[in-house]
Amino acid sequence: MTTRSKFAVLTAGLLIAFGAGYGSARGQVMTPRPDTVRFQMVTNEPVAAPDNRSVVAGWSAMVIKDRLTRQCFAAVTEGESMSTTPVNCP
């Protein structure tokens, strides 16, 4: 390969790399005002182990309130999994 063709390949590679970086730029995220959101987090806490001396890794419990229906839900999460049930609001 000649010096000129090496330069052309290097230039093309740089242009592709810069183009890929520019094209993957993320857009802005709009955050709504807290008073316009339907659901409200009441509490979010870790789950205690049966011995009451430690917490269960990866598990948490939360209470969420639906502001429109005024109904509360208890949710238990473990990693990406979640289970919910209706409860009385505190």
N, CA, C and O atoms as CSV, one atom per row, in Angstrom:
chain,resi,resn,atom,element,x,y,z
A,1,MET,N,N,0.837,-1.175,0.000
A,1,MET,CA,C,0.000,0.000,0.000
A,1,MET,C,C,0.883,1.239,0.000
A,1,MET,O,O,1.909,1.306,0.676
A,2,THR,N,N,0.457,2.180,-0.757
A,2,THR,CA,C,1.216,3.422,-0.803
A,2,THR,C,C,0.837,4.308,0.376
A,2,THR,O,O,-0.171,4.077,1.043
A,3,THR,N,N,1.633,5.293,0.614
A,3,THR,CA,C,1.377,6.229,1.709
A,3,THR,C,C,0.050,6.946,1.502
A,3,THR,O,O,-0.685,7.208,2.454
A,4,ARG,N,N,-0.244,7.261,0.243
A,4,ARG,CA,C,-1.488,7.970,-0.059
A,4,ARG,C,C,-2.710,7.101,0.233
A,4,ARG,O,O,-3.693,7.600,0.780
A,5,SER,N,N,-2.674,5.830,-0.115
A,5,SER,CA,C,-3.811,4.940,0.134
A,5,SER,C,C,-3.952,4.651,1.628
A,5,SER,O,O,-5.070,4.507,2.121
A,6,LYS,N,N,-2.830,4.565,2.358
A,6,LYS,CA,C,-2.902,4.397,3.809
A,6,LYS,C,C,-3.581,5.599,4.449
A,6,LYS,O,O,-4.406,5.450,5.351
A,7,PHE,N,N,-3.226,6.799,3.975
A,7,PHE,CA,C,-3.834,8.023,4.491
A,7,PHE,C,C,-5.336,8.034,4.204
A,7,PHE,O,O,-6.128,8.441,5.055
A,8,ALA,N,N,-5.731,7.586,3.003
A,8,ALA,CA,C,-7.145,7.564,2.632
A,8,ALA,C,C,-7.924,6.588,3.514
A,8,ALA,O,O,-9.035,6.893,3.947
A,9,VAL,N,N,-7.349,5.428,3.776
A,9,VAL,CA,C,-8.007,4.431,4.637
A,9,VAL,C,C,-8.125,4.956,6.064
A,9,VAL,O,O,-9.170,4.807,6.697
A,10,LEU,N,N,-7.056,5.571,6.570
A,10,LEU,CA,C,-7.078,6.132,7.916
A,10,LEU,C,C,-8.111,7.250,8.031
A,10,LEU,O,O,-8.846,7.315,9.016
A,11,THR,N,N,-8.171,8.120,7.042
A,11,THR,CA,C,-9.134,9.219,7.041
A,11,THR,C,C,-10.566,8.685,6.998
A,11,THR,O,O,-11.433,9.178,7.720
A,12,ALA,N,N,-10.814,7.692,6.168
A,12,ALA,CA,C,-12.147,7.099,6.075
A,12,ALA,C,C,-12.538,6.452,7.404
A,12,ALA,O,O,-13.678,6.580,7.851
A,13,GLY,N,N,-11.602,5.767,8.023
A,13,GLY,CA,C,-11.881,5.143,9.323
A,13,GLY,C,C,-12.219,6.163,10.394
A,13,GLY,O,O,-13.138,5.963,11.189
A,14,LEU,N,N,-11.464,7.271,10.410
A,14,LEU,CA,C,-11.747,8.326,11.388
A,14,LEU,C,C,-13.107,8.956,11.146
A,14,LEU,O,O,-13.842,9.223,12.096
A,15,LEU,N,N,-13.452,9.198,9.886
A,15,LEU,CA,C,-14.757,9.778,9.568
A,15,LEU,C,C,-15.890,8.849,9.988
A,15,LEU,O,O,-16.907,9.308,10.507
A,16,ILE,N,N,-15.725,7.564,9.772
A,16,ILE,CA,C,-16.745,6.594,10.187
A,16,ILE,C,C,-16.869,6.570,11.707
A,16,ILE,O,O,-17.978,6.530,12.239
A,17,ALA,N,N,-15.741,6.595,12.403
A,17,ALA,CA,C,-15.765,6.576,13.867
A,17,ALA,C,C,-16.435,7.823,14.428
A,17,ALA,O,O,-17.258,7.724,15.339
A,18,PHE,N,N,-16.096,8.992,13.898
A,18,PHE,CA,C,-16.720,10.232,14.362
A,18,PHE,C,C,-18.203,10.259,14.021
A,18,PHE,O,O,-19.018,10.722,14.820
A,19,GLY,N,N,-18.554,9.770,12.846
A,19,GLY,CA,C,-19.965,9.733,12.441
A,19,GLY,C,C,-20.779,8.816,13.336
A,19,GLY,O,O,-21.918,9.135,13.678
A,20,ALA,N,N,-20.205,7.677,13.719
A,20,ALA,CA,C,-20.907,6.742,14.606
A,20,ALA,C,C,-21.086,7.357,15.990
A,20,ALA,O,O,-22.133,7.193,16.616
A,21,GLY,N,N,-20.072,8.059,16.460
A,21,GLY,CA,C,-20.182,8.717,17.764
A,21,GLY,C,C,-21.188,9.846,17.748
A,21,GLY,O,O,-21.925,10.027,18.718
A,22,TYR,N,N,-21.235,10.599,16.685
A,22,TYR,CA,C,-22.185,11.713,16.580
A,22,TYR,C,C,-23.613,11.193,16.431
A,22,TYR,O,O,-24.542,11.761,17.004
A,23,GLY,N,N,-23.789,10.130,15.673
A,23,GLY,CA,C,-25.127,9.587,15.437
A,23,GLY,C,C,-25.723,8.926,16.658
A,23,GLY,O,O,-26.944,8.806,16.753
A,24,SER,N,N,-24.896,8.493,17.599
A,24,SER,CA,C,-25.434,7.811,18.775
A,24,SER,C,C,-25.638,8.757,19.949
A,24,SER,O,O,-25.920,8.308,21.060
A,25,ALA,N,N,-25.502,10.059,19.721
A,25,ALA,CA,C,-25.732,11.019,20.810
A,25,ALA,C,C,-27.187,10.928,21.245
A,25,ALA,O,O,-28.090,10.822,20.414
A,26,ARG,N,N,-27.403,10.969,22.542
A,26,ARG,CA,C,-28.753,10.830,23.074
A,26,ARG,C,C,-29.455,12.184,23.131
A,26,ARG,O,O,-28.824,13.224,23.325
A,27,GLY,N,N,-30.774,12.144,22.957
A,27,GLY,CA,C,-31.572,13.354,23.045
A,27,GLY,C,C,-31.845,13.727,24.489
A,27,GLY,O,O,-31.561,12.960,25.409
A,28,GLN,N,N,-32.390,14.895,24.672
A,28,GLN,CA,C,-32.733,15.340,26.007
A,28,GLN,C,C,-33.952,14.595,26.519
A,28,GLN,O,O,-34.812,14.178,25.744
A,29,VAL,N,N,-34.015,14.433,27.831
A,29,VAL,CA,C,-35.151,13.767,28.462
A,29,VAL,C,C,-35.939,14.824,29.217
A,29,VAL,O,O,-35.390,15.552,30.043
A,30,MET,N,N,-37.227,14.901,28.927
A,30,MET,CA,C,-38.091,15.855,29.622
A,30,MET,C,C,-38.601,15.199,30.906
A,30,MET,O,O,-39.133,14.090,30.866
A,31,THR,N,N,-38.443,15.871,32.031
A,31,THR,CA,C,-38.926,15.370,33.306
A,31,THR,C,C,-40.188,16.131,33.685
A,31,THR,O,O,-40.162,17.359,33.765
A,32,PRO,N,N,-41.297,15.425,33.923
A,32,PRO,CA,C,-42.534,16.132,34.271
A,32,PRO,C,C,-42.462,16.716,35.681
A,32,PRO,O,O,-41.658,16.283,36.505
A,33,ARG,N,N,-43.305,17.693,35.939
A,33,ARG,CA,C,-43.384,18.270,37.276
A,33,ARG,C,C,-43.977,17.225,38.220
A,33,ARG,O,O,-44.866,16.479,37.809
A,34,PRO,N,N,-43.518,17.146,39.467
A,34,PRO,CA,C,-44.011,16.129,40.405
A,34,PRO,C,C,-45.519,16.205,40.652
A,34,PRO,O,O,-46.150,15.176,40.889
A,35,ASP,N,N,-46.105,17.397,40.602
A,35,ASP,CA,C,-47.537,17.503,40.879
A,35,ASP,C,C,-48.408,17.059,39.709
A,35,ASP,O,O,-49.626,16.973,39.861
A,36,THR,N,N,-47.820,16.774,38.541
A,36,THR,CA,C,-48.598,16.312,37.394
A,36,THR,C,C,-48.502,14.802,37.189
A,36,THR,O,O,-49.169,14.261,36.307
A,37,VAL,N,N,-47.691,14.116,37.981
A,37,VAL,CA,C,-47.503,12.678,37.829
A,37,VAL,C,C,-48.619,11.944,38.572
A,37,VAL,O,O,-48.992,12.339,39.676
A,38,ARG,N,N,-49.155,10.877,37.971
A,38,ARG,CA,C,-50.292,10.164,38.552
A,38,ARG,C,C,-49.923,9.372,39.794
A,38,ARG,O,O,-50.698,9.349,40.750
A,39,PHE,N,N,-48.756,8.717,39.813
A,39,PHE,CA,C,-48.396,7.849,40.923
A,39,PHE,C,C,-47.393,8.517,41.848
A,39,PHE,O,O,-46.514,9.254,41.401
A,40,GLN,N,N,-47.531,8.255,43.137
A,40,GLN,CA,C,-46.653,8.831,44.151
A,40,GLN,C,C,-46.047,7.706,44.986
A,40,GLN,O,O,-46.759,6.823,45.464
A,41,MET,N,N,-44.728,7.749,45.155
A,41,MET,CA,C,-44.036,6.770,45.999
A,41,MET,C,C,-44.258,7.169,47.448
A,41,MET,O,O,-43.887,8.268,47.860
A,42,VAL,N,N,-44.865,6.273,48.223
A,42,VAL,CA,C,-45.099,6.538,49.643
A,42,VAL,C,C,-43.889,6.105,50.455
A,42,VAL,O,O,-43.421,6.843,51.322
A,43,THR,N,N,-43.378,4.905,50.176
A,43,THR,CA,C,-42.185,4.411,50.868
A,43,THR,C,C,-41.486,3.371,50.004
A,43,THR,O,O,-42.115,2.727,49.165
A,44,ASN,N,N,-40.199,3.211,50.209
A,44,ASN,CA,C,-39.400,2.198,49.522
A,44,ASN,C,C,-38.326,1.750,50.501
A,44,ASN,O,O,-37.444,2.527,50.866
A,45,GLU,N,N,-38.403,0.506,50.921
A,45,GLU,CA,C,-37.498,0.007,51.952
A,45,GLU,C,C,-36.971,-1.381,51.607
A,45,GLU,O,O,-37.619,-2.125,50.871
A,46,PRO,N,N,-35.805,-1.731,52.130
A,46,PRO,CA,C,-35.292,-3.102,51.943
A,46,PRO,C,C,-36.123,-4.087,52.769
A,46,PRO,O,O,-36.874,-3.688,53.658
A,47,VAL,N,N,-35.977,-5.358,52.465
A,47,VAL,CA,C,-36.706,-6.420,53.164
A,47,VAL,C,C,-35.763,-7.096,54.154
A,47,VAL,O,O,-34.649,-7.476,53.795
A,48,ALA,N,N,-36.210,-7.246,55.398
A,48,ALA,CA,C,-35.386,-7.870,56.439
A,48,ALA,C,C,-35.387,-9.389,56.284
A,48,ALA,O,O,-36.369,-9.981,55.838
A,49,ALA,N,N,-34.282,-9.997,56.655
A,49,ALA,CA,C,-34.174,-11.457,56.662
A,49,ALA,C,C,-34.950,-12.005,57.868
A,49,ALA,O,O,-35.237,-11.252,58.799
A,50,PRO,N,N,-35.292,-13.289,57.870
A,50,PRO,CA,C,-36.047,-13.860,58.978
A,50,PRO,C,C,-35.368,-13.703,60.343
A,50,PRO,O,O,-36.051,-13.667,61.366
A,51,ASP,N,N,-34.054,-13.611,60.372
A,51,ASP,CA,C,-33.353,-13.477,61.647
A,51,ASP,C,C,-33.353,-12.049,62.195
A,51,ASP,O,O,-32.875,-11.816,63.305
A,52,ASN,N,N,-33.888,-11.083,61.421
A,52,ASN,CA,C,-33.934,-9.665,61.807
A,52,ASN,C,C,-32.558,-9.074,62.089
A,52,ASN,O,O,-32.450,-8.071,62.795
A,53,ARG,N,N,-31.518,-9.676,61.552
A,53,ARG,CA,C,-30.162,-9.160,61.745
A,53,ARG,C,C,-29.525,-8.708,60.445
A,53,ARG,O,O,-28.424,-8.156,60.444
A,54,SER,N,N,-30.219,-8.943,59.331
A,54,SER,CA,C,-29.683,-8.557,58.027
A,54,SER,C,C,-30.840,-8.289,57.074
A,54,SER,O,O,-32.003,-8.519,57.408
A,55,VAL,N,N,-30.503,-7.797,55.882
A,55,VAL,CA,C,-31.512,-7.585,54.848
A,55,VAL,C,C,-31.292,-8.590,53.726
A,55,VAL,O,O,-30.189,-9.106,53.541
A,56,VAL,N,N,-32.363,-8.859,52.980
A,56,VAL,CA,C,-32.293,-9.804,51.873
A,56,VAL,C,C,-31.759,-9.049,50.654
A,56,VAL,O,O,-32.372,-8.080,50.205
A,57,ALA,N,N,-30.637,-9.485,50.128
A,57,ALA,CA,C,-29.993,-8.802,48.999
A,57,ALA,C,C,-30.900,-8.820,47.775
A,57,ALA,O,O,-31.425,-9.865,47.393
A,58,GLY,N,N,-31.078,-7.643,47.164
A,58,GLY,CA,C,-31.832,-7.543,45.922
A,58,GLY,C,C,-33.326,-7.406,46.087
A,58,GLY,O,O,-34.027,-7.208,45.095
A,59,TRP,N,N,-33.845,-7.502,47.295
A,59,TRP,CA,C,-35.287,-7.412,47.538
A,59,TRP,C,C,-35.621,-6.069,48.166
A,59,TRP,O,O,-34.860,-5.552,48.983
A,60,SER,N,N,-36.767,-5.500,47.781
A,60,SER,CA,C,-37.261,-4.283,48.425
A,60,SER,C,C,-38.781,-4.277,48.375
A,60,SER,O,O,-39.393,-4.936,47.535
A,61,ALA,N,N,-39.378,-3.522,49.286
A,61,ALA,CA,C,-40.832,-3.371,49.348
A,61,ALA,C,C,-41.151,-1.889,49.241
A,61,ALA,O,O,-40.441,-1.048,49.794
A,62,MET,N,N,-42.225,-1.577,48.524
A,62,MET,CA,C,-42.610,-0.180,48.382
A,62,MET,C,C,-44.125,-0.056,48.382
A,62,MET,O,O,-44.842,-1.001,48.055
A,63,VAL,N,N,-44.595,1.122,48.753
A,63,VAL,CA,C,-46.016,1.439,48.676
A,63,VAL,C,C,-46.146,2.602,47.701
A,63,VAL,O,O,-45.461,3.617,47.827
A,64,ILE,N,N,-47.042,2.433,46.720
A,64,ILE,CA,C,-47.268,3.428,45.682
A,64,ILE,C,C,-48.725,3.850,45.749
A,64,ILE,O,O,-49.612,3.007,45.885
A,65,LYS,N,N,-48.982,5.170,45.654
A,65,LYS,CA,C,-50.343,5.693,45.707
A,65,LYS,C,C,-50.753,6.228,44.339
A,65,LYS,O,O,-50.029,7.007,43.719
A,66,ASP,N,N,-51.938,5.791,43.875
A,66,ASP,CA,C,-52.532,6.324,42.648
A,66,ASP,C,C,-53.294,7.587,43.038
A,66,ASP,O,O,-54.288,7.511,43.760
A,67,ARG,N,N,-52.846,8.730,42.574
A,67,ARG,CA,C,-53.454,9.997,42.977
A,67,ARG,C,C,-54.851,10.201,42.425
A,67,ARG,O,O,-55.632,10.948,43.015
A,68,LEU,N,N,-55.197,9.559,41.308
A,68,LEU,CA,C,-56.534,9.722,40.735
A,68,LEU,C,C,-57.579,8.903,41.486
A,68,LEU,O,O,-58.652,9.414,41.810
A,69,THR,N,N,-57.276,7.640,41.765
A,69,THR,CA,C,-58.251,6.766,42.439
A,69,THR,C,C,-58.046,6.726,43.949
A,69,THR,O,O,-58.870,6.165,44.670
A,70,ARG,N,N,-56.960,7.314,44.433
A,70,ARG,CA,C,-56.585,7.322,45.854
A,70,ARG,C,C,-56.381,5.900,46.405
A,70,ARG,O,O,-56.514,5.668,47.607
A,71,GLN,N,N,-56.061,4.968,45.521
A,71,GLN,CA,C,-55.781,3.583,45.906
A,71,GLN,C,C,-54.279,3.408,46.082
A,71,GLN,O,O,-53.492,3.994,45.339
A,72,CYS,N,N,-53.878,2.601,47.065
A,72,CYS,CA,C,-52.467,2.308,47.274
A,72,CYS,C,C,-52.175,0.870,46.881
A,72,CYS,O,O,-53.052,0.008,46.918
A,73,PHE,N,N,-50.931,0.630,46.507
A,73,PHE,CA,C,-50.478,-0.697,46.120
A,73,PHE,C,C,-49.166,-0.999,46.818
A,73,PHE,O,O,-48.278,-0.149,46.886
A,74,ALA,N,N,-49.047,-2.212,47.337
A,74,ALA,CA,C,-47.783,-2.680,47.886
A,74,ALA,C,C,-47.092,-3.459,46.776
A,74,ALA,O,O,-47.711,-4.284,46.103
A,75,ALA,N,N,-45.828,-3.195,46.594
A,75,ALA,CA,C,-45.044,-3.874,45.565
A,75,ALA,C,C,-43.789,-4.442,46.201
A,75,ALA,O,O,-43.098,-3.761,46.959
A,76,VAL,N,N,-43.504,-5.688,45.886
A,76,VAL,CA,C,-42.270,-6.331,46.328
A,76,VAL,C,C,-41.453,-6.595,45.069
A,76,VAL,O,O,-41.936,-7.211,44.119
A,77,THR,N,N,-40.200,-6.117,45.073
A,77,THR,CA,C,-39.356,-6.289,43.903
A,77,THR,C,C,-38.141,-7.137,44.251
A,77,THR,O,O,-37.604,-7.074,45.357
A,78,GLU,N,N,-37.729,-7.924,43.277
A,78,GLU,CA,C,-36.507,-8.720,43.385
A,78,GLU,C,C,-35.832,-8.633,42.028
A,78,GLU,O,O,-36.254,-9.274,41.065
A,79,GLY,N,N,-34.781,-7.831,41.966
A,79,GLY,CA,C,-34.106,-7.616,40.686
A,79,GLY,C,C,-35.036,-6.924,39.711
A,79,GLY,O,O,-35.490,-5.811,39.980
A,80,GLU,N,N,-35.332,-7.559,38.579
A,80,GLU,CA,C,-36.220,-6.996,37.560
A,80,GLU,C,C,-37.665,-7.437,37.749
A,80,GLU,O,O,-38.544,-6.958,37.032
A,81,SER,N,N,-37.936,-8.339,38.697
A,81,SER,CA,C,-39.281,-8.876,38.910
A,81,SER,C,C,-40.022,-8.062,39.954
A,81,SER,O,O,-39.421,-7.515,40.879
A,82,MET,N,N,-41.370,-7.987,39.788
A,82,MET,CA,C,-42.181,-7.232,40.729
A,82,MET,C,C,-43.534,-7.907,40.898
A,82,MET,O,O,-44.086,-8.469,39.952
A,83,SER,N,N,-44.055,-7.843,42.110
A,83,SER,CA,C,-45.389,-8.340,42.405
A,83,SER,C,C,-46.121,-7.240,43.163
A,83,SER,O,O,-45.560,-6.646,44.084
A,84,THR,N,N,-47.374,-6.960,42.783
A,84,THR,CA,C,-48.139,-5.893,43.430
A,84,THR,C,C,-49.469,-6.423,43.938
A,84,THR,O,O,-49.997,-7.416,43.437
A,85,THR,N,N,-50.000,-5.737,44.945
A,85,THR,CA,C,-51.328,-6.046,45.468
A,85,THR,C,C,-51.911,-4.761,46.053
A,85,THR,O,O,-51.173,-3.944,46.604
A,86,PRO,N,N,-53.250,-4.571,45.939
A,86,PRO,CA,C,-53.879,-3.391,46.537
A,86,PRO,C,C,-53.825,-3.471,48.067
A,86,PRO,O,O,-53.995,-4.546,48.643
A,87,VAL,N,N,-53.590,-2.337,48.717
A,87,VAL,CA,C,-53.564,-2.265,50.173
A,87,VAL,C,C,-54.251,-0.975,50.617
A,87,VAL,O,O,-54.503,-0.089,49.799
A,88,ASN,N,N,-54.553,-0.870,51.912
A,88,ASN,CA,C,-55.071,0.364,52.461
A,88,ASN,C,C,-53.950,1.388,52.524
A,88,ASN,O,O,-52.815,1.060,52.870
A,89,CYS,N,N,-54.277,2.628,52.187
A,89,CYS,CA,C,-53.257,3.685,52.217
A,89,CYS,C,C,-52.903,4.037,53.663
A,89,CYS,O,O,-53.784,4.108,54.520
A,90,PRO,N,N,-51.625,4.256,53.930
A,90,PRO,CA,C,-51.238,4.617,55.284
A,90,PRO,C,C,-51.685,6.025,55.644
A,90,PRO,O,O,-51.435,6.485,56.758
